[in-house]
Amino acid sequence: MCILSLLCTFALDMAQDNRQTQQQVQVQAQQQVQVQTLSPQQVMLVRLTEMPIEALQQRIENECLENPWLEKREGVDDESGFSGEAGNSDDSGDSGDAGTEYDYRSEDDIPDYMLRPTYAKPTPESVEYGDTLSFYDKLKEQMPDFDLTERDRMLLEYLIGELDDSGLLGKPLYQIVDEAEIYQGISTTEKEMLHVLGILQQFDPAGVGARTLQECLLLQIKRDEKSPYRSLLTKVMERYFDDFIHKRWERIQQRLKLSPLQVEELKREIKHLNPRPGSSLGEKGIVLGHQITPDFIVDTDEDGHITMQLNGGNGTALMISPDATEKLQAYARLKDTQLSKAVQEDIRFTREYVERGQLFIDALAQRRESMIRTMNAIIRLQKPFFLEGDDTLLKPMKLEDVAELAGYDISTVSRVCNSKYVQTPFGIYSLKHFFTHKAVQKDDAEMATARQVMASLQELVDTEDKRNPLSDEKLASLLKQKGYDIARRTIAKYREIMKIPIARMRK
């Protein structure tokens, strides 16, 4: 009986070992996965397309300094040249492919409009504009350091554009959500925007993206892990912030049971914090009123013809040095000859930088084409605005509309429009200004934009009886008579964006 029990136990142990062995068996299987990777030229094109003209000019200068075989052809500007009557309805989608005067056989063949001066209108010496270039771009440069989805990236770019000169977020999230939908057609929620804001607050410098001074200082304190006073400083900012801003240090000392030496150390640590973190990113870029160099120049003549050109500024066309070409050709004739190690190294160095230079030149040409075709598409879609300069004439337009007309992917159009400006006879505008959301359907089945609704709303408020101002319900009723079927709560939302007080405050 005892032996039988031992055998049963042994059999059970063997069965358990077999099960464990079976569970630990590794299985190898082949799986075909399609992975899309970008070529070096595509990566370069993406980066160049995102650059505004000032950054592009600096990039060209740096490339010429680094590449000994890349030269400038003085007197030739490959970034300028009118694209023709871009606003005409009969203009083909390939109007952006029009070349410069150097593409014609003789001077007599050059169209008259291409013989105009480089600048259709003089660039203003100083243009006040809220968005800043260098501050925005320096924050964008940090985006690849984070694992972002395409949507996170889009929302993050929009949120960065909402920062003020101090690097802080001066608007509540619900207002940013509303404005994103009204002006850019971006539908999002406060929860989603809060998630993206959390990512932005991890950017450098510490404190950027904060909504209040308290949050700004706390972000900097929590980032400084080496500070021995981080815990105490956090308590001061979280629990006794009101005492801190009123400099009631005696009360803080009593409540936290601190020594006079500790209080002095806390004060010294706080002096190292920056209440305006954006100031460390900007030089002249964060100062309002600085000069903005437009990337495009659009002009309209008396006959209603719209012409557009890329603003080349001080840029010059690039070319591969003829010396490099001659050197490679000479080496090619010596291919059957035994070459020394130094000569082989010289061949490798020359070929490498010639290929790199040609890659850069090709990327600039592709950037130019995508810029022109995208801007031409915007002009054709918003032609009434470019003729009159009236914001209410802007039609509903999304990235998808421009991408379809220009023949590009949405991501390409987004890069072209990001941080780019256009000079018109009516002023300088960001390209994002022309993207408008379908706000409401009018009685005649046309779609009205938010700007058109707000213009009508402003007109009603301006002409109202100040002794008896119009309520939101009355404004909604009057707008409905004009053909805008819009709810009272939407009126209140537009009124807040336009900073129009409620009725009783307008008396």
Secondary structure, 3 states (H helix, E strand, C coil): CHHHHHHHHHHHHHHHHHHHHHHCCCCCCCCCCCCCCCCHHHHHHHHHHHCCHHHHHHHHHHHHHHCCCEEEECCCCCCCCEEEECCCCCCCCCHHHCCCHHHCCCHHHCCHHHHCCCCCCCCCCCCCCCCCHHHHHHHHCCHHHCCCCHHHHHHHHHHHHCCCCCCCCCCCHHHHHHHHHHHHCCCCCHHHHHHHHHHHCCCCCCCCCCCCHHHHHHHHHHHCCCCCCHHHHHHHHHHCHHHHHCCCHHHHHHHHCCCHHHHHHHHHHHHCCCCCHHHHCCCHHHCCCCCCCCCEEEEECCCCCEEEEECCCCCCEEEECHHHHHHHHHHHCCCCCCCCHHHHHHHHHHHHHHHHHHHHHHHHHHHHHHHHHHHHHHHHHCHHHHHHCCHHHCCCECHHHHHHHHCCCHHHHHHHHCCCEEEECCEEEEHHHHCECEEEECCCCCEEEHHHHHHHHHHHHHCCCCCCCCCHHHHHHHHHHCCCCCCHHHHHHHHHHCCCCCHHHCC
